[in-house]
Amino acid sequence: MSVKTHTITTKILFEGKRAVGVMIDEGGQTRELRARREVIVSAGAFGSPQLLMVSGIGPVAELQRHGIPVVHTLEGVGQNLQDHIDHVQSWRTRSDTATFGVSATGTVKLTKAIGEWKNKRTGMVTSTFAESGAFFRSSPEVEVPDLQLVFVVAIVDDHSRKLHLGHGFSCHVDVIRPYSRGTVTLASADVRKAPVIDPNFLGDERDMEVLVKGVQMQQAIIESKPFDTIRGKMLYKVDRQDKAAIMADIRRRADTQYHPVGTCKMGPSSDPLAVVDAELRVHGLQGLRVVDASIMPTVCSGNTNAPSIMIGEKAADMIQHAKTAV
């Protein structure tokens, strides 16, 4: 086995309906790699549907729009995109003793902490930054949690692209069982060009309703008495009783929690949007599987990292079993 760097898979190769290999671009040199048994696509919720489509597998109209010969029609490829919409609020702290931040004392603390970690593997820089969280229900009528909080010991603004002087803390709130569905489509028949990603956040009004409740509950927690000694000014001040203002702030600043799934949905062949079966084999084709978070029919109610690892491990067992059964 070998791992190739600076290499991109540009196309899946077929003989009839069987995947027999891939075309790669290795440092500008085009090569074919042939598969002995199967081709495994594992490019994620954005890359996997893109690779399938540029290889001629997907919705007919989308393929024809880019002049791609149709190998196999699967209308669900690139559909059913789901993600956890994320809204972050940040507060200044009354001191710089317990949080990360941009300041002279913070720099001194961090420098000392790096030394402590090198010598003892303890201290401030062992922090995960997102140090605590919670799953909770938006109302008593909801049977299982539909919201998640993630508490961060630093100011997080626009995924930390916007830096602020001083110290503070932040709290994320996510809709973890969203109703909205987005798409991944092609910008070009060339896989080197980024696909067109439309998460369609808040496309279903129910997601906005849940997120507004989450923001209100989040602020109620942070504005409670236990935080009085450390809580300073709110970075983006919004009255938690003003739903219209909260909605405007959500539309202005809410973004991804980096949990995209669903664009190569697992399901029975009778499901018009299903792309792979229960063993992750692409419907209607031979020798081709998709193994990544794109196969989730619905996004899990939490972080997607561990479930994605599980998908890989389960698929490896199924592939090994198929190999020994031959």
ZAKE-738350 format. One record per residue (C-alpha): y, x, z; residue number from 1. Coordinates in steps of 0.02 Angstrom, whole numbers, plus 50000, padded with zeros to 5 digits. Layout:
BEGIN
{pt {Y X Z} NUM},
...
END
This chain:
BEGIN
{pt {50000 50000 50000} 1},
{pt {50177 50059 49966} 2},
{pt {50350 49994 50006} 3},
{pt {50480 50015 49870} 4},
{pt {50665 50030 49914} 5},
{pt {50813 50006 49795} 6},
{pt {50699 49887 49700} 7},
{pt {50719 49703 49656} 8},
{pt {50589 49581 49591} 9},
{pt {50665 49501 49437} 10},
{pt {50525 49384 49381} 11},
{pt {50351 49321 49420} 12},
{pt {50230 49349 49276} 13},
{pt {50106 49215 49221} 14},
{pt {49956 49196 49110} 15},
{pt {49950 49009 49084} 16},
{pt {49966 48933 49257} 17},
{pt {49907 49088 49351} 18},
{pt {50027 49214 49428} 19},
{pt {49967 49386 49378} 20},
{pt {50107 49501 49436} 21},
{pt {50293 49531 49445} 22},
{pt {50429 49617 49347} 23},
{pt {50535 49735 49450} 24},
{pt {50695 49834 49427} 25},
{pt {50669 50000 49515} 26},
{pt {50831 50098 49513} 27},
{pt {50876 50031 49342} 28},
{pt {50701 50055 49270} 29},
{pt {50605 49897 49225} 30},
{pt {50419 49895 49268} 31},
{pt {50274 49774 49280} 32},
{pt {50166 49766 49435} 33},
{pt {50000 49675 49415} 34},
{pt {49918 49578 49556} 35},
{pt {49732 49594 49590} 36},
{pt {49721 49425 49677} 37},
{pt {49885 49339 49721} 38},
{pt {50073 49356 49713} 39},
{pt {50158 49323 49881} 40},
{pt {50341 49272 49874} 41},
{pt {50434 49306 50036} 42},
{pt {50619 49312 49995} 43},
{pt {50684 49183 50118} 44},
{pt {50761 49012 50101} 45},
{pt {50886 49074 49971} 46},
{pt {50790 49209 49879} 47},
{pt {50621 49123 49860} 48},
{pt {50682 48969 49767} 49},
{pt {50795 49079 49661} 50},
{pt {50649 49190 49609} 51},
{pt {50539 49040 49572} 52},
{pt {50674 48961 49463} 53},
{pt {50716 49117 49362} 54},
{pt {50528 49132 49333} 55},
{pt {50521 48957 49259} 56},
{pt {50464 48857 49411} 57},
{pt {50577 48719 49472} 58},
{pt {50680 48567 49421} 59},
{pt {50679 48548 49232} 60},
{pt {50864 48510 49218} 61},
{pt {50912 48665 49319} 62},
{pt {50800 48779 49216} 63},
{pt {50860 48708 49050} 64},
{pt {51041 48726 49105} 65},
{pt {51014 48915 49109} 66},
{pt {50900 48928 48959} 67},
{pt {50746 48971 49062} 68},
{pt {50578 48924 48982} 69},
{pt {50486 48800 49094} 70},
{pt {50321 48869 49160} 71},
{pt {50293 48730 49285} 72},
{pt {50398 48582 49342} 73},
{pt {50427 48568 49529} 74},
{pt {50580 48463 49569} 75},
{pt {50584 48516 49752} 76},
{pt {50620 48700 49721} 77},
{pt {50792 48736 49794} 78},
{pt {50808 48562 49868} 79},
{pt {50795 48509 50052} 80},
{pt {50902 48652 50118} 81},
{pt {50930 48634 50305} 82},
{pt {51026 48741 50429} 83},
{pt {51095 48727 50604} 84},
{pt {51282 48699 50593} 85},
{pt {51367 48801 50729} 86},
{pt {51534 48777 50816} 87},
{pt {51603 48912 50932} 88},
{pt {51737 48900 51065} 89},
{pt {51804 49053 51156} 90},
{pt {51900 49077 51316} 91},
{pt {51997 49225 51385} 92},
{pt {51938 49293 51552} 93},
{pt {52047 49328 51703} 94},
{pt {51982 49506 51713} 95},
{pt {51888 49631 51605} 96},
{pt {51748 49668 51727} 97},
{pt {51605 49561 51662} 98},
{pt {51627 49544 51474} 99},
{pt {51640 49648 51317} 100},
{pt {51811 49663 51238} 101},
{pt {51944 49767 51154} 102},
{pt {52047 49857 51287} 103},
{pt {52075 50030 51361} 104},
{pt {51971 49991 51516} 105},
{pt {51840 49908 51407} 106},
{pt {51825 50066 51302} 107},
{pt {51802 50173 51458} 108},
{pt {51672 50054 51526} 109},
{pt {51577 50050 51363} 110},
{pt {51578 50240 51347} 111},
{pt {51506 50257 51523} 112},
{pt {51379 50121 51486} 113},
{pt {51316 50214 51333} 114},
{pt {51284 50366 51442} 115},
{pt {51195 50259 51571} 116},
{pt {51084 50184 51438} 117},
{pt {51040 50354 51366} 118},
{pt {50992 50421 51536} 119},
{pt {50919 50270 51624} 120},
{pt {50897 50133 51494} 121},
{pt {50999 50018 51606} 122},
{pt {51174 49948 51614} 123},
{pt {51299 49855 51509} 124},
{pt {51235 49899 51335} 125},
{pt {51063 49827 51371} 126},
{pt {51148 49658 51354} 127},
{pt {51090 49542 51217} 128},
{pt {51271 49477 51208} 129},
{pt {51201 49300 51190} 130},
{pt {51139 49305 51368} 131},
{pt {51098 49124 51404} 132},
{pt {51076 48956 51324} 133},
{pt {51023 48776 51345} 134},
{pt {50943 48634 51249} 135},
{pt {51010 48462 51292} 136},
{pt {51026 48283 51231} 137},
{pt {51185 48211 51159} 138},
{pt {51154 48047 51252} 139},
{pt {51025 47974 51372} 140},
{pt {50953 47869 51230} 141},
{pt {50897 48026 51135} 142},
{pt {50716 48066 51178} 143},
{pt {50717 48254 51146} 144},
{pt {50860 48382 51139} 145},
{pt {50967 48376 50984} 146},
{pt {51095 48506 51037} 147},
{pt {51087 48690 51085} 148},
{pt {51211 48799 51180} 149},
{pt {51219 48988 51167} 150},
{pt {51331 49080 51292} 151},
{pt {51403 49249 51237} 152},
{pt {51488 49378 51348} 153},
{pt {51623 49417 51220} 154},
{pt {51749 49328 51110} 155},
{pt {51663 49274 50949} 156},
{pt {51780 49216 50811} 157},
{pt {51722 49191 50631} 158},
{pt {51559 49284 50664} 159},
{pt {51662 49421 50749} 160},
{pt {51754 49460 50588} 161},
{pt {51916 49413 50676} 162},
{pt {51943 49532 50821} 163},
{pt {52053 49492 50969} 164},
{pt {52128 49610 51097} 165},
{pt {52070 49581 51273} 166},
{pt {51915 49507 51351} 167},
{pt {51832 49337 51352} 168},
{pt {51674 49238 51328} 169},
{pt {51613 49113 51200} 170},
{pt {51494 48968 51187} 171},
{pt {51406 48908 51030} 172},
{pt {51352 48728 51009} 173},
{pt {51228 48685 50870} 174},
{pt {51156 48525 50799} 175},
{pt {50972 48571 50803} 176},
{pt {50898 48419 50715} 177},
{pt {51020 48391 50572} 178},
{pt {51011 48249 50448} 179},
{pt {51112 48337 50312} 180},
{pt {51021 48418 50166} 181},
{pt {51089 48548 50047} 182},
{pt {51032 48641 49891} 183},
{pt {51004 48812 49816} 184},
{pt {51035 48819 49629} 185},
{pt {51061 48956 49501} 186},
{pt {51223 49037 49449} 187},
{pt {51130 49133 49314} 188},
{pt {50958 49164 49242} 189},
{pt {50980 49342 49306} 190},
{pt {50906 49355 49481} 191},
{pt {51030 49494 49520} 192},
{pt {51169 49364 49524} 193},
{pt {51182 49274 49691} 194},
{pt {51122 49094 49689} 195},
{pt {51236 48946 49721} 196},
{pt {51210 48893 49902} 197},
{pt {51274 48724 49959} 198},
{pt {51222 48690 50139} 199},
{pt {51307 48520 50132} 200},
{pt {51350 48534 50316} 201},
{pt {51406 48366 50387} 202},
{pt {51352 48279 50227} 203},
{pt {51274 48151 50342} 204},
{pt {51402 48077 50463} 205},
{pt {51273 48072 50602} 206},
{pt {51282 48261 50616} 207},
{pt {51469 48254 50648} 208},
{pt {51443 48122 50782} 209},
{pt {51316 48229 50873} 210},
{pt {51419 48389 50857} 211},
{pt {51576 48305 50927} 212},
{pt {51475 48253 51079} 213},
{pt {51409 48429 51094} 214},
{pt {51583 48504 51091} 215},
{pt {51642 48382 51224} 216},
{pt {51494 48420 51337} 217},
{pt {51514 48607 51309} 218},
{pt {51696 48602 51360} 219},
{pt {51656 48496 51512} 220},
{pt {51536 48631 51570} 221},
{pt {51657 48776 51542} 222},
{pt {51801 48679 51621} 223},
{pt {51698 48642 51777} 224},
{pt {51730 48720 51948} 225},
{pt {51603 48864 51939} 226},
{pt {51702 48939 51794} 227},
{pt {51873 48923 51878} 228},
{pt {51878 49102 51941} 229},
{pt {51840 49180 51772} 230},
{pt {51903 49056 51642} 231},
{pt {52068 49094 51559} 232},
{pt {52156 49021 51408} 233},
{pt {52056 48935 51272} 234},
{pt {52068 49028 51106} 235},
{pt {52077 48871 50998} 236},
{pt {52143 48739 51116} 237},
{pt {52075 48564 51087} 238},
{pt {52082 48417 51206} 239},
{pt {51902 48366 51236} 240},
{pt {51953 48183 51244} 241},
{pt {52033 48192 51071} 242},
{pt {51889 48160 50951} 243},
{pt {51999 48169 50796} 244},
{pt {52062 48343 50847} 245},
{pt {51884 48401 50882} 246},
{pt {51826 48339 50712} 247},
{pt {51970 48430 50628} 248},
{pt {51926 48591 50721} 249},
{pt {51743 48573 50673} 250},
{pt {51787 48551 50490} 251},
{pt {51904 48701 50499} 252},
{pt {51791 48825 50590} 253},
{pt {51608 48769 50602} 254},
{pt {51485 48875 50506} 255},
{pt {51304 48931 50493} 256},
{pt {51193 48987 50636} 257},
{pt {51090 49085 50508} 258},
{pt {50940 48967 50514} 259},
{pt {50917 48911 50332} 260},
{pt {50748 48834 50290} 261},
{pt {50663 48704 50183} 262},
{pt {50697 48752 50001} 263},
{pt {50512 48775 49958} 264},
{pt {50451 48633 50066} 265},
{pt {50270 48621 50123} 266},
{pt {50189 48452 50093} 267},
{pt {50057 48355 49996} 268},
{pt {50066 48348 49807} 269},
{pt {50113 48163 49823} 270},
{pt {50280 48216 49900} 271},
{pt {50403 48235 49754} 272},
{pt {50497 48375 49846} 273},
{pt {50345 48474 49907} 274},
{pt {50329 48648 49832} 275},
{pt {50181 48721 49927} 276},
{pt {50025 48647 50006} 277},
{pt {49959 48671 50183} 278},
{pt {49899 48847 50138} 279},
{pt {50068 48889 50060} 280},
{pt {49998 48890 49883} 281},
{pt {50123 48831 49753} 282},
{pt {50073 48659 49689} 283},
{pt {50002 48660 49514} 284},
{pt {49988 48848 49499} 285},
{pt {49856 48978 49542} 286},
{pt {49876 49145 49627} 287},
{pt {50049 49110 49698} 288},
{pt {50105 49076 49877} 289},
{pt {50272 49067 49964} 290},
{pt {50273 49138 50141} 291},
{pt {50439 49124 50234} 292},
{pt {50554 48999 50318} 293},
{pt {50584 48909 50154} 294},
{pt {50417 48818 50175} 295},
{pt {50471 48725 50333} 296},
{pt {50480 48538 50291} 297},
{pt {50612 48517 50426} 298},
{pt {50707 48647 50525} 299},
{pt {50636 48682 50697} 300},
{pt {50736 48628 50850} 301},
{pt {50794 48803 50892} 302},
{pt {50799 48979 50825} 303},
{pt {50695 49013 50670} 304},
{pt {50644 49194 50700} 305},
{pt {50484 49166 50800} 306},
{pt {50425 49021 50690} 307},
{pt {50453 49129 50535} 308},
{pt {50346 49267 50612} 309},
{pt {50213 49136 50648} 310},
{pt {50217 49077 50467} 311},
{pt {50187 49256 50410} 312},
{pt {50044 49285 50532} 313},
{pt {49961 49118 50492} 314},
{pt {49976 49151 50305} 315},
{pt {49900 49324 50327} 316},
{pt {49749 49245 50412} 317},
{pt {49731 49116 50273} 318},
{pt {49746 49248 50137} 319},
{pt {49618 49359 50225} 320},
{pt {49500 49212 50241} 321},
{pt {49520 49171 50057} 322},
{pt {49484 49352 50013} 323},
{pt {49323 49361 50115} 324},
{pt {49267 49192 50050} 325},
{pt {49272 49252 49868} 326},
END
